[in-house]
Amino acid sequence: PGSGWPLAGTLLVAVAASMVAGGEDCLWYVDRNGSWHPGFDCEFFTFCCGTCHQRYCCRDPLRLLTERQQRHCLAF
C-alpha cells in the first residue's frame, strides 16, 4: 500500500496493451469525407489509435484500435 500502486497499475496496463498490440498497425481506411488513406506502421512501443474514420499512432493503451476493430470498421 502506498503511492506506488496507481503507478504500478498504470504500468501493468501499458505493458499488457503493448503485448496485445504487437504487430497492430493502422490498416487502410476511408475518412468521413470519403477519402481513402493507405495503411501505415507505427513505431516501436506505439500502436494504432483513433476511430474508424481517423487513425494515428500513439502510446495511450486506452486509445488502442486493434486490427480486429479496424476490420470491423471496414465491414460497416
PDB file of N, CA, C and O in Angstrom:
ATOM      1  N   PRO A   1       0.834  -1.189   0.000  1.00  0.00           N
ATOM      2  CA  PRO A   1       0.000   0.000   0.000  1.00  0.00           C
ATOM      3  C   PRO A   1       0.868   1.239   0.000  1.00  0.00           C
ATOM      4  O   PRO A   1       1.889   1.296   0.685  1.00  0.00           O
ATOM      5  N   GLY A   2       0.464   2.209  -0.757  1.00  0.00           N
ATOM      6  CA  GLY A   2       1.206   3.444  -0.825  1.00  0.00           C
ATOM      7  C   GLY A   2       0.982   4.108  -2.157  1.00  0.00           C
ATOM      8  O   GLY A   2       0.152   3.669  -2.953  1.00  0.00           O
ATOM      9  N   SER A   3       1.717   5.160  -2.395  1.00  0.00           N
ATOM     10  CA  SER A   3       1.513   5.933  -3.615  1.00  0.00           C
ATOM     11  C   SER A   3       2.029   5.226  -4.865  1.00  0.00           C
ATOM     12  O   SER A   3       1.741   5.671  -5.975  1.00  0.00           O
ATOM     13  N   GLY A   4       2.779   4.144  -4.718  1.00  0.00           N
ATOM     14  CA  GLY A   4       3.308   3.423  -5.864  1.00  0.00           C
ATOM     15  C   GLY A   4       2.301   2.541  -6.568  1.00  0.00           C
ATOM     16  O   GLY A   4       2.513   2.177  -7.725  1.00  0.00           O
ATOM     17  N   TRP A   5       1.210   2.187  -5.909  1.00  0.00           N
ATOM     18  CA  TRP A   5       0.239   1.262  -6.513  1.00  0.00           C
ATOM     19  C   TRP A   5      -0.452   1.821  -7.745  1.00  0.00           C
ATOM     20  O   TRP A   5      -0.559   1.091  -8.731  1.00  0.00           O
ATOM     21  N   PRO A   6      -0.934   3.075  -7.765  1.00  0.00           N
ATOM     22  CA  PRO A   6      -1.553   3.553  -9.011  1.00  0.00           C
ATOM     23  C   PRO A   6      -0.581   3.546 -10.185  1.00  0.00           C
ATOM     24  O   PRO A   6      -0.957   3.217 -11.310  1.00  0.00           O
ATOM     25  N   LEU A   7       0.655   3.908  -9.921  1.00  0.00           N
ATOM     26  CA  LEU A   7       1.656   3.899 -10.978  1.00  0.00           C
ATOM     27  C   LEU A   7       1.925   2.482 -11.462  1.00  0.00           C
ATOM     28  O   LEU A   7       2.050   2.247 -12.664  1.00  0.00           O
ATOM     29  N   ALA A   8       2.013   1.544 -10.537  1.00  0.00           N
ATOM     30  CA  ALA A   8       2.246   0.145 -10.902  1.00  0.00           C
ATOM     31  C   ALA A   8       1.085  -0.387 -11.739  1.00  0.00           C
ATOM     32  O   ALA A   8       1.306  -1.109 -12.710  1.00  0.00           O
ATOM     33  N   GLY A   9      -0.140  -0.040 -11.377  1.00  0.00           N
ATOM     34  CA  GLY A   9      -1.313  -0.481 -12.140  1.00  0.00           C
ATOM     35  C   GLY A   9      -1.317   0.084 -13.543  1.00  0.00           C
ATOM     36  O   GLY A   9      -1.626  -0.622 -14.503  1.00  0.00           O
ATOM     37  N   THR A  10      -0.973   1.365 -13.666  1.00  0.00           N
ATOM     38  CA  THR A  10      -0.909   2.007 -14.975  1.00  0.00           C
ATOM     39  C   THR A  10       0.174   1.373 -15.836  1.00  0.00           C
ATOM     40  O   THR A  10      -0.028   1.138 -17.028  1.00  0.00           O
ATOM     41  N   LEU A  11       1.309   1.100 -15.235  1.00  0.00           N
ATOM     42  CA  LEU A  11       2.405   0.465 -15.955  1.00  0.00           C
ATOM     43  C   LEU A  11       2.015  -0.931 -16.418  1.00  0.00           C
ATOM     44  O   LEU A  11       2.331  -1.322 -17.541  1.00  0.00           O
ATOM     45  N   LEU A  12       1.337  -1.679 -15.569  1.00  0.00           N
ATOM     46  CA  LEU A  12       0.892  -3.017 -15.920  1.00  0.00           C
ATOM     47  C   LEU A  12      -0.068  -2.984 -17.104  1.00  0.00           C
ATOM     48  O   LEU A  12       0.050  -3.806 -18.013  1.00  0.00           O
ATOM     49  N   VAL A  13      -1.009  -2.054 -17.110  1.00  0.00           N
ATOM     50  CA  VAL A  13      -1.957  -1.913 -18.222  1.00  0.00           C
ATOM     51  C   VAL A  13      -1.210  -1.566 -19.508  1.00  0.00           C
ATOM     52  O   VAL A  13      -1.508  -2.119 -20.567  1.00  0.00           O
ATOM     53  N   ALA A  14      -0.245  -0.656 -19.422  1.00  0.00           N
ATOM     54  CA  ALA A  14       0.508  -0.257 -20.603  1.00  0.00           C
ATOM     55  C   ALA A  14       1.312  -1.421 -21.173  1.00  0.00           C
ATOM     56  O   ALA A  14       1.346  -1.610 -22.389  1.00  0.00           O
ATOM     57  N   VAL A  15       1.957  -2.200 -20.313  1.00  0.00           N
ATOM     58  CA  VAL A  15       2.741  -3.350 -20.767  1.00  0.00           C
ATOM     59  C   VAL A  15       1.829  -4.399 -21.386  1.00  0.00           C
ATOM     60  O   VAL A  15       2.148  -4.958 -22.435  1.00  0.00           O
ATOM     61  N   ALA A  16       0.704  -4.669 -20.747  1.00  0.00           N
ATOM     62  CA  ALA A  16      -0.238  -5.660 -21.278  1.00  0.00           C
ATOM     63  C   ALA A  16      -0.774  -5.212 -22.633  1.00  0.00           C
ATOM     64  O   ALA A  16      -0.873  -6.017 -23.558  1.00  0.00           O
ATOM     65  N   ALA A  17      -1.114  -3.949 -22.753  1.00  0.00           N
ATOM     66  CA  ALA A  17      -1.643  -3.440 -24.021  1.00  0.00           C
ATOM     67  C   ALA A  17      -0.590  -3.515 -25.118  1.00  0.00           C
ATOM     68  O   ALA A  17      -0.912  -3.845 -26.259  1.00  0.00           O
ATOM     69  N   SER A  18       0.664  -3.214 -24.789  1.00  0.00           N
ATOM     70  CA  SER A  18       1.702  -3.271 -25.811  1.00  0.00           C
ATOM     71  C   SER A  18       1.956  -4.708 -26.252  1.00  0.00           C
ATOM     72  O   SER A  18       2.293  -4.948 -27.411  1.00  0.00           O
ATOM     73  N   MET A  19       1.796  -5.667 -25.338  1.00  0.00           N
ATOM     74  CA  MET A  19       1.952  -7.074 -25.709  1.00  0.00           C
ATOM     75  C   MET A  19       0.807  -7.507 -26.614  1.00  0.00           C
ATOM     76  O   MET A  19       1.023  -8.213 -27.599  1.00  0.00           O
ATOM     77  N   VAL A  20      -0.398  -7.087 -26.284  1.00  0.00           N
ATOM     78  CA  VAL A  20      -1.568  -7.410 -27.102  1.00  0.00           C
ATOM     79  C   VAL A  20      -1.458  -6.730 -28.456  1.00  0.00           C
ATOM     80  O   VAL A  20      -1.870  -7.282 -29.476  1.00  0.00           O
ATOM     81  N   ALA A  21      -0.899  -5.529 -28.456  1.00  0.00           N
ATOM     82  CA  ALA A  21      -0.832  -4.732 -29.676  1.00  0.00           C
ATOM     83  C   ALA A  21       0.364  -5.079 -30.548  1.00  0.00           C
ATOM     84  O   ALA A  21       0.597  -4.409 -31.554  1.00  0.00           O
ATOM     85  N   GLY A  22       1.121  -6.095 -30.197  1.00  0.00           N
ATOM     86  CA  GLY A  22       2.270  -6.458 -31.007  1.00  0.00           C
ATOM     87  C   GLY A  22       1.856  -6.700 -32.441  1.00  0.00           C
ATOM     88  O   GLY A  22       1.038  -7.580 -32.711  1.00  0.00           O
ATOM     89  N   GLY A  23       2.405  -5.939 -33.356  1.00  0.00           N
ATOM     90  CA  GLY A  23       2.057  -6.074 -34.757  1.00  0.00           C
ATOM     91  C   GLY A  23       0.741  -5.404 -35.127  1.00  0.00           C
ATOM     92  O   GLY A  23       0.243  -5.600 -36.236  1.00  0.00           O
ATOM     93  N   GLU A  24       0.179  -4.633 -34.237  1.00  0.00           N
ATOM     94  CA  GLU A  24      -1.084  -3.938 -34.522  1.00  0.00           C
ATOM     95  C   GLU A  24      -0.780  -2.605 -35.195  1.00  0.00           C
ATOM     96  O   GLU A  24      -0.514  -1.611 -34.519  1.00  0.00           O
ATOM     97  N   ASP A  25      -0.818  -2.583 -36.501  1.00  0.00           N
ATOM     98  CA  ASP A  25      -0.573  -1.363 -37.248  1.00  0.00           C
ATOM     99  C   ASP A  25      -1.886  -0.800 -37.759  1.00  0.00           C
ATOM    100  O   ASP A  25      -2.929  -1.448 -37.676  1.00  0.00           O
ATOM    101  N   CYS A  26      -1.825   0.404 -38.284  1.00  0.00           N
ATOM    102  CA  CYS A  26      -3.041   1.037 -38.800  1.00  0.00           C
ATOM    103  C   CYS A  26      -3.311   0.537 -40.219  1.00  0.00           C
ATOM    104  O   CYS A  26      -2.476   0.689 -41.111  1.00  0.00           O
ATOM    105  N   LEU A  27      -4.468  -0.049 -40.410  1.00  0.00           N
ATOM    106  CA  LEU A  27      -4.879  -0.523 -41.722  1.00  0.00           C
ATOM    107  C   LEU A  27      -5.430   0.652 -42.526  1.00  0.00           C
ATOM    108  O   LEU A  27      -5.703   1.719 -41.977  1.00  0.00           O
ATOM    109  N   TRP A  28      -5.590   0.443 -43.838  1.00  0.00           N
ATOM    110  CA  TRP A  28      -6.176   1.500 -44.664  1.00  0.00           C
ATOM    111  C   TRP A  28      -7.573   1.827 -44.168  1.00  0.00           C
ATOM    112  O   TRP A  28      -8.225   0.995 -43.537  1.00  0.00           O
ATOM    113  N   TYR A  29      -8.030   3.033 -44.451  1.00  0.00           N
ATOM    114  CA  TYR A  29      -9.370   3.446 -44.023  1.00  0.00           C
ATOM    115  C   TYR A  29      -9.887   4.566 -44.915  1.00  0.00           C
ATOM    116  O   TYR A  29      -9.134   5.187 -45.666  1.00  0.00           O
ATOM    117  N   VAL A  30     -11.175   4.806 -44.814  1.00  0.00           N
ATOM    118  CA  VAL A  30     -11.835   5.890 -45.530  1.00  0.00           C
ATOM    119  C   VAL A  30     -12.327   6.885 -44.488  1.00  0.00           C
ATOM    120  O   VAL A  30     -13.026   6.506 -43.549  1.00  0.00           O
ATOM    121  N   ASP A  31     -11.962   8.166 -44.648  1.00  0.00           N
ATOM    122  CA  ASP A  31     -12.376   9.171 -43.669  1.00  0.00           C
ATOM    123  C   ASP A  31     -13.820   9.605 -43.912  1.00  0.00           C
ATOM    124  O   ASP A  31     -14.472   9.117 -44.835  1.00  0.00           O
ATOM    125  N   ARG A  32     -14.309  10.505 -43.096  1.00  0.00           N
ATOM    126  CA  ARG A  32     -15.709  10.950 -43.184  1.00  0.00           C
ATOM    127  C   ARG A  32     -16.039  11.642 -44.510  1.00  0.00           C
ATOM    128  O   ARG A  32     -17.202  11.701 -44.909  1.00  0.00           O
ATOM    129  N   ASN A  33     -15.018  12.163 -45.190  1.00  0.00           N
ATOM    130  CA  ASN A  33     -15.227  12.820 -46.481  1.00  0.00           C
ATOM    131  C   ASN A  33     -15.174  11.844 -47.647  1.00  0.00           C
ATOM    132  O   ASN A  33     -15.354  12.233 -48.801  1.00  0.00           O
ATOM    133  N   GLY A  34     -14.926  10.572 -47.340  1.00  0.00           N
ATOM    134  CA  GLY A  34     -14.848   9.562 -48.393  1.00  0.00           C
ATOM    135  C   GLY A  34     -13.464   9.417 -48.991  1.00  0.00           C
ATOM    136  O   GLY A  34     -13.293   8.699 -49.976  1.00  0.00           O
ATOM    137  N   SER A  35     -12.464  10.086 -48.415  1.00  0.00           N
ATOM    138  CA  SER A  35     -11.092   9.991 -48.922  1.00  0.00           C
ATOM    139  C   SER A  35     -10.415   8.736 -48.367  1.00  0.00           C
ATOM    140  O   SER A  35     -10.516   8.425 -47.181  1.00  0.00           O
ATOM    141  N   TRP A  36      -9.720   8.024 -49.264  1.00  0.00           N
ATOM    142  CA  TRP A  36      -9.019   6.801 -48.897  1.00  0.00           C
ATOM    143  C   TRP A  36      -7.648   7.142 -48.339  1.00  0.00           C
ATOM    144  O   TRP A  36      -6.964   8.014 -48.874  1.00  0.00           O
ATOM    145  N   HIS A  37      -7.233   6.464 -47.265  1.00  0.00           N
ATOM    146  CA  HIS A  37      -5.918   6.651 -46.651  1.00  0.00           C
ATOM    147  C   HIS A  37      -5.227   5.294 -46.577  1.00  0.00           C
ATOM    148  O   HIS A  37      -5.818   4.330 -46.090  1.00  0.00           O
ATOM    149  N   PRO A  38      -3.986   5.202 -47.052  1.00  0.00           N
ATOM    150  CA  PRO A  38      -3.277   3.915 -47.004  1.00  0.00           C
ATOM    151  C   PRO A  38      -2.916   3.532 -45.576  1.00  0.00           C
ATOM    152  O   PRO A  38      -2.831   4.390 -44.697  1.00  0.00           O
ATOM    153  N   GLY A  39      -2.707   2.263 -45.354  1.00  0.00           N
ATOM    154  CA  GLY A  39      -2.277   1.790 -44.047  1.00  0.00           C
ATOM    155  C   GLY A  39      -0.847   2.226 -43.753  1.00  0.00           C
ATOM    156  O   GLY A  39      -0.105   2.593 -44.665  1.00  0.00           O
ATOM    157  N   PHE A  40      -0.469   2.187 -42.497  1.00  0.00           N
ATOM    158  CA  PHE A  40       0.889   2.574 -42.112  1.00  0.00           C
ATOM    159  C   PHE A  40       1.290   1.848 -40.837  1.00  0.00           C
ATOM    160  O   PHE A  40       0.445   1.416 -40.052  1.00  0.00           O
ATOM    161  N   ASP A  41       2.594   1.724 -40.651  1.00  0.00           N
ATOM    162  CA  ASP A  41       3.161   1.056 -39.480  1.00  0.00           C
ATOM    163  C   ASP A  41       3.446   2.088 -38.395  1.00  0.00           C
ATOM    164  O   ASP A  41       3.853   3.215 -38.681  1.00  0.00           O
ATOM    165  N   CYS A  42       3.229   1.691 -37.165  1.00  0.00           N
ATOM    166  CA  CYS A  42       3.567   2.542 -36.027  1.00  0.00           C
ATOM    167  C   CYS A  42       4.945   2.145 -35.513  1.00  0.00           C
ATOM    168  O   CYS A  42       5.352   0.989 -35.629  1.00  0.00           O
ATOM    169  N   GLU A  43       5.654   3.107 -34.946  1.00  0.00           N
ATOM    170  CA  GLU A  43       6.983   2.850 -34.403  1.00  0.00           C
ATOM    171  C   GLU A  43       6.896   1.927 -33.193  1.00  0.00           C
ATOM    172  O   GLU A  43       5.815   1.699 -32.649  1.00  0.00           O
ATOM    173  N   PHE A  44       8.038   1.402 -32.782  1.00  0.00           N
ATOM    174  CA  PHE A  44       8.127   0.521 -31.623  1.00  0.00           C
ATOM    175  C   PHE A  44       7.556   1.215 -30.391  1.00  0.00           C
ATOM    176  O   PHE A  44       7.804   2.402 -30.175  1.00  0.00           O
ATOM    177  N   PHE A  45       6.808   0.496 -29.599  1.00  0.00           N
ATOM    178  CA  PHE A  45       6.144   0.978 -28.382  1.00  0.00           C
ATOM    179  C   PHE A  45       5.021   1.967 -28.659  1.00  0.00           C
ATOM    180  O   PHE A  45       4.576   2.659 -27.743  1.00  0.00           O
ATOM    181  N   THR A  46       4.550   2.051 -29.904  1.00  0.00           N
ATOM    182  CA  THR A  46       3.340   2.800 -30.217  1.00  0.00           C
ATOM    183  C   THR A  46       2.436   1.858 -30.983  1.00  0.00           C
ATOM    184  O   THR A  46       2.880   0.839 -31.513  1.00  0.00           O
ATOM    185  N   PHE A  47       1.171   2.207 -31.035  1.00  0.00           N
ATOM    186  CA  PHE A  47       0.220   1.368 -31.742  1.00  0.00           C
ATOM    187  C   PHE A  47      -0.869   2.228 -32.348  1.00  0.00           C
ATOM    188  O   PHE A  47      -0.954   3.424 -32.069  1.00  0.00           O
ATOM    189  N   CYS A  48      -1.697   1.623 -33.174  1.00  0.00           N
ATOM    190  CA  CYS A  48      -2.740   2.353 -33.877  1.00  0.00           C
ATOM    191  C   CYS A  48      -3.817   2.812 -32.900  1.00  0.00           C
ATOM    192  O   CYS A  48      -4.308   2.039 -32.077  1.00  0.00           O
ATOM    193  N   CYS A  49      -4.163   4.070 -33.010  1.00  0.00           N
ATOM    194  CA  CYS A  49      -5.190   4.666 -32.158  1.00  0.00           C
ATOM    195  C   CYS A  49      -6.155   5.437 -33.045  1.00  0.00           C
ATOM    196  O   CYS A  49      -5.881   5.670 -34.222  1.00  0.00           O
ATOM    197  N   GLY A  50      -7.276   5.828 -32.475  1.00  0.00           N
ATOM    198  CA  GLY A  50      -8.218   6.667 -33.206  1.00  0.00           C
ATOM    199  C   GLY A  50      -9.578   6.034 -33.356  1.00  0.00           C
ATOM    200  O   GLY A  50     -10.064   5.334 -32.468  1.00  0.00           O
ATOM    201  N   THR A  51     -10.185   6.296 -34.506  1.00  0.00           N
ATOM    202  CA  THR A  51     -11.542   5.846 -34.792  1.00  0.00           C
ATOM    203  C   THR A  51     -11.569   5.186 -36.166  1.00  0.00           C
ATOM    204  O   THR A  51     -10.539   5.064 -36.828  1.00  0.00           O
ATOM    205  N   CYS A  52     -12.738   4.769 -36.577  1.00  0.00           N
ATOM    206  CA  CYS A  52     -12.885   4.184 -37.911  1.00  0.00           C
ATOM    207  C   CYS A  52     -12.513   5.183 -39.006  1.00  0.00           C
ATOM    208  O   CYS A  52     -12.059   4.784 -40.079  1.00  0.00           O
ATOM    209  N   HIS A  53     -12.701   6.477 -38.743  1.00  0.00           N
ATOM    210  CA  HIS A  53     -12.518   7.497 -39.777  1.00  0.00           C
ATOM    211  C   HIS A  53     -11.274   8.354 -39.618  1.00  0.00           C
ATOM    212  O   HIS A  53     -11.018   9.231 -40.443  1.00  0.00           O
ATOM    213  N   GLN A  54     -10.492   8.112 -38.562  1.00  0.00           N
ATOM    214  CA  GLN A  54      -9.251   8.856 -38.363  1.00  0.00           C
ATOM    215  C   GLN A  54      -8.310   7.994 -37.525  1.00  0.00           C
ATOM    216  O   GLN A  54      -8.664   7.570 -36.424  1.00  0.00           O
ATOM    217  N   ARG A  55      -7.127   7.739 -38.042  1.00  0.00           N
ATOM    218  CA  ARG A  55      -6.184   6.866 -37.339  1.00  0.00           C
ATOM    219  C   ARG A  55      -4.830   7.521 -37.227  1.00  0.00           C
ATOM    220  O   ARG A  55      -4.418   8.286 -38.099  1.00  0.00           O
ATOM    221  N   TYR A  56      -4.139   7.214 -36.143  1.00  0.00           N
ATOM    222  CA  TYR A  56      -2.817   7.768 -35.870  1.00  0.00           C
ATOM    223  C   TYR A  56      -2.107   6.841 -34.889  1.00  0.00           C
ATOM    224  O   TYR A  56      -2.742   5.983 -34.276  1.00  0.00           O
ATOM    225  N   CYS A  57      -0.807   7.008 -34.741  1.00  0.00           N
ATOM    226  CA  CYS A  57      -0.031   6.211 -33.791  1.00  0.00           C
ATOM    227  C   CYS A  57       0.034   6.940 -32.459  1.00  0.00           C
ATOM    228  O   CYS A  57       0.197   8.159 -32.415  1.00  0.00           O
ATOM    229  N   CYS A  58      -0.092   6.187 -31.375  1.00  0.00           N
ATOM    230  CA  CYS A  58       0.015   6.785 -30.045  1.00  0.00           C
ATOM    231  C   CYS A  58       0.537   5.756 -29.060  1.00  0.00           C
ATOM    232  O   CYS A  58       0.706   4.585 -29.398  1.00  0.00           O
ATOM    233  N   ARG A  59       0.788   6.202 -27.846  1.00  0.00           N
ATOM    234  CA  ARG A  59       1.286   5.323 -26.784  1.00  0.00           C
ATOM    235  C   ARG A  59       0.243   5.077 -25.709  1.00  0.00           C
ATOM    236  O   ARG A  59       0.523   4.376 -24.736  1.00  0.00           O
ATOM    237  N   ASP A  60      -0.943   5.630 -25.854  1.00  0.00           N
ATOM    238  CA  ASP A  60      -2.002   5.507 -24.851  1.00  0.00           C
ATOM    239  C   ASP A  60      -2.777   4.213 -25.077  1.00  0.00           C
ATOM    240  O   ASP A  60      -3.524   4.104 -26.049  1.00  0.00           O
ATOM    241  N   PRO A  61      -2.608   3.224 -24.188  1.00  0.00           N
ATOM    242  CA  PRO A  61      -3.300   1.939 -24.391  1.00  0.00           C
ATOM    243  C   PRO A  61      -4.820   2.053 -24.341  1.00  0.00           C
ATOM    244  O   PRO A  61      -5.520   1.166 -24.830  1.00  0.00           O
ATOM    245  N   LEU A  62      -5.336   3.124 -23.761  1.00  0.00           N
ATOM    246  CA  LEU A  62      -6.780   3.307 -23.701  1.00  0.00           C
ATOM    247  C   LEU A  62      -7.355   3.754 -25.045  1.00  0.00           C
ATOM    248  O   LEU A  62      -8.566   3.681 -25.255  1.00  0.00           O
ATOM    249  N   ARG A  63      -6.496   4.215 -25.954  1.00  0.00           N
ATOM    250  CA  ARG A  63      -6.937   4.658 -27.287  1.00  0.00           C
ATOM    251  C   ARG A  63      -6.634   3.631 -28.372  1.00  0.00           C
ATOM    252  O   ARG A  63      -6.862   3.880 -29.556  1.00  0.00           O
ATOM    253  N   LEU A  64      -6.118   2.473 -27.959  1.00  0.00           N
ATOM    254  CA  LEU A  64      -5.728   1.419 -28.885  1.00  0.00           C
ATOM    255  C   LEU A  64      -6.884   1.015 -29.792  1.00  0.00           C
ATOM    256  O   LEU A  64      -8.003   0.796 -29.328  1.00  0.00           O
ATOM    257  N   LEU A  65      -6.604   0.919 -31.085  1.00  0.00           N
ATOM    258  CA  LEU A  65      -7.566   0.444 -32.078  1.00  0.00           C
ATOM    259  C   LEU A  65      -6.942  -0.802 -32.704  1.00  0.00           C
ATOM    260  O   LEU A  65      -6.060  -0.696 -33.556  1.00  0.00           O
ATOM    261  N   THR A  66      -7.399  -1.977 -32.284  1.00  0.00           N
ATOM    262  CA  THR A  66      -6.805  -3.224 -32.757  1.00  0.00           C
ATOM    263  C   THR A  66      -7.114  -3.452 -34.235  1.00  0.00           C
ATOM    264  O   THR A  66      -8.027  -2.840 -34.790  1.00  0.00           O
ATOM    265  N   GLU A  67      -6.349  -4.333 -34.859  1.00  0.00           N
ATOM    266  CA  GLU A  67      -6.621  -4.659 -36.261  1.00  0.00           C
ATOM    267  C   GLU A  67      -8.000  -5.285 -36.397  1.00  0.00           C
ATOM    268  O   GLU A  67      -8.677  -5.075 -37.404  1.00  0.00           O
ATOM    269  N   ARG A  68      -8.420  -6.039 -35.411  1.00  0.00           N
ATOM    270  CA  ARG A  68      -9.765  -6.627 -35.445  1.00  0.00           C
ATOM    271  C   ARG A  68     -10.828  -5.526 -35.448  1.00  0.00           C
ATOM    272  O   ARG A  68     -11.785  -5.592 -36.219  1.00  0.00           O
ATOM    273  N   GLN A  69     -10.667  -4.528 -34.602  1.00  0.00           N
ATOM    274  CA  GLN A  69     -11.615  -3.403 -34.568  1.00  0.00           C
ATOM    275  C   GLN A  69     -11.579  -2.644 -35.891  1.00  0.00           C
ATOM    276  O   GLN A  69     -12.618  -2.208 -36.388  1.00  0.00           O
ATOM    277  N   GLN A  70     -10.382  -2.486 -36.463  1.00  0.00           N
ATOM    278  CA  GLN A  70     -10.270  -1.776 -37.737  1.00  0.00           C
ATOM    279  C   GLN A  70     -10.981  -2.532 -38.854  1.00  0.00           C
ATOM    280  O   GLN A  70     -11.643  -1.925 -39.696  1.00  0.00           O
ATOM    281  N   ARG A  71     -10.843  -3.855 -38.861  1.00  0.00           N
ATOM    282  CA  ARG A  71     -11.532  -4.654 -39.890  1.00  0.00           C
ATOM    283  C   ARG A  71     -13.043  -4.566 -39.706  1.00  0.00           C
ATOM    284  O   ARG A  71     -13.789  -4.591 -40.685  1.00  0.00           O
ATOM    285  N   HIS A  72     -13.493  -4.463 -38.471  1.00  0.00           N
ATOM    286  CA  HIS A  72     -14.926  -4.297 -38.189  1.00  0.00           C
ATOM    287  C   HIS A  72     -15.412  -2.976 -38.789  1.00  0.00           C
ATOM    288  O   HIS A  72     -16.526  -2.903 -39.308  1.00  0.00           O
ATOM    289  N   CYS A  73     -14.594  -1.951 -38.720  1.00  0.00           N
ATOM    290  CA  CYS A  73     -14.940  -0.655 -39.331  1.00  0.00           C
ATOM    291  C   CYS A  73     -15.184  -0.801 -40.827  1.00  0.00           C
ATOM    292  O   CYS A  73     -16.099  -0.185 -41.376  1.00  0.00           O
ATOM    293  N   LEU A  74     -14.364  -1.616 -41.485  1.00  0.00           N
ATOM    294  CA  LEU A  74     -14.464  -1.787 -42.923  1.00  0.00           C
ATOM    295  C   LEU A  74     -15.763  -2.504 -43.311  1.00  0.00           C
ATOM    296  O   LEU A  74     -16.293  -2.299 -44.403  1.00  0.00           O
ATOM    297  N   ALA A  75     -16.259  -3.333 -42.416  1.00  0.00           N
ATOM    298  CA  ALA A  75     -17.464  -4.115 -42.722  1.00  0.00           C
ATOM    299  C   ALA A  75     -18.726  -3.268 -42.650  1.00  0.00           C
ATOM    300  O   ALA A  75     -19.752  -3.623 -43.230  1.00  0.00           O
ATOM    301  N   PHE A  76     -18.648  -2.143 -41.936  1.00  0.00           N
ATOM    302  CA  PHE A  76     -19.867  -1.336 -41.754  1.00  0.00           C
ATOM    303  C   PHE A  76     -19.713   0.058 -42.251  1.00  0.00           C
ATOM    304  O   PHE A  76     -20.651   0.851 -42.166  1.00  0.00           O
TER     305      PHE A  76
END
